[in-house]
């Protein structure tokens, strides 16, 4: 066993090395493309209802470096970004973008992390129970609910959950962020339900296929219980399609969090992204895009590693 693990160490290490080599140019391309597109978008951070005079506008653009050529602005941003400095905010004058990110990033990571856990718990449980009785009434009901959860976007399920559990029943807060864990329940479930539905369908298909294989029938004939068969022989290969979906699912949770944080009034990165886009706060938008791109790359790397652990054939 030790020799086998040592033999598999190098393919996994090579996989990580290859992913990191592609991650750097990918992130750089996303940052530069976003920077250029924002500069060519109509409007600007100093365009308001009352237009500024030319001297004031020129002074503000000089102060924030917006008068520099585009390639110099990009180089200045990249050098600051490497040092962890995202520059000053053009709207929140009392804070730097780094300070705003430091305040909001833990909230977004907590929301996304809890949503992934809830989605995996609900999806895997529903897929398991449905696969154990394929074609039965429980299978049909669970898969119908999974399809509905997948079809309904988070900006529909979020207000619906608020309407039922906050306004009608009064069980949970409608929004905001407080000391009670109850403030997290509605936004986490609103964000997790579409992903949970997809995971349930993938887990059900993988488990049903695995349970129908010949070696599973042999295990049943040897007297192994259902729990032993699932944990020893079925669960790991059945989770391969779920692992393949986790990378895009994490990306979906990150982009979905933009809507959820706005709906529930959570001071996370998504809320700042929306406000920054409306106000043309270039440094704030770029910081959120950069962090989202980096997190998506990391989640995809984790999904690849999990896929390689579940299916050893993919390690080479």
C-alpha positions, 0 to 999 in steps of 0.5 A: 500500500505504501509503495502504491501511494508513493507511486501515485504521488508524482502524477498528482504533483505533476497535475498540480504543477500543470494547473498552476502553470496555466493558472498564472497566464489565465488570471493575467488574461482575465485581469488585463481583459477586464481592465481594458473592457472597463476603460472602453465602457461608456461613462466614468467614475466622475460622471454624475447628475451635475457634470464637473468642470474641466479643471476639477475633472482633470485634477481628479483623473491625475490624482487617481492616475486615470490620465496615464496611457492605458498600458501604464495604468495596467502595469501600475495596477499589476505591480500593486496587485502583486503587493496586495494593494488594489489602490484607492476606492473612487467612491468610498473615499474613507477606505482603500479597496484593500480595506473593503476587501478585507471586510467583505471577503470573509462574509462571501467565503463564509456564505459560499463555504456554507452553501457548498456544504449544504448543497453536498449534504442535501444533494448526496442524501437525495441522490442516495435515497433515490438510487436505492429505489430506482423507478419508485415513488420516492425516486420520482418525487426526489428527482422532480424536486431536484429538477425544480431546484435546479431550474429556479435561479437564486434570485427567485428562491431567495425572495420566496424563502424570505416571503415564507419564512421571514414575512409569513411565518416570522421564523427567521430574519429577512436580511442583514447580518447579526450575531445570531446564526439565523441570519445565515440560514435563508441566504445559504439555502437560497444559494445552495438549492440550485446546486443541491438539485444538480448534485442530487441528479448526478449522485443518483445517476452515478449510484444507480449505474454502480449498483447495477454492476456485476461485482455489486451483485456478487457482494450482495450474494456474499451477504454484505449489507446495503450500507457496507456495499455503498461505503466500500464499493459504490460511493467512491466511483459514484461520486466521480461525476459530482467531483467533475461538477464541483469546479463549475458549481463553485464558480456558480456559487460565487457568481450567484452570491452577487445576487444573494448578497444584494437581496439579503443585504449582506456586506460581501464582495458581491454587494460591493461589486454591484455598487462598484459597477453602478458607480464606475469604481474601477479599482473596486470592480477590478479587485472583485474580478481578480479575487473571483477569478483566483477563487474559481481557479483554486476551486477548479484545481481542488475539483481536479485533485478530488477527481484524481483521488476518486478515479486513479486512472485520471492521475496519469 
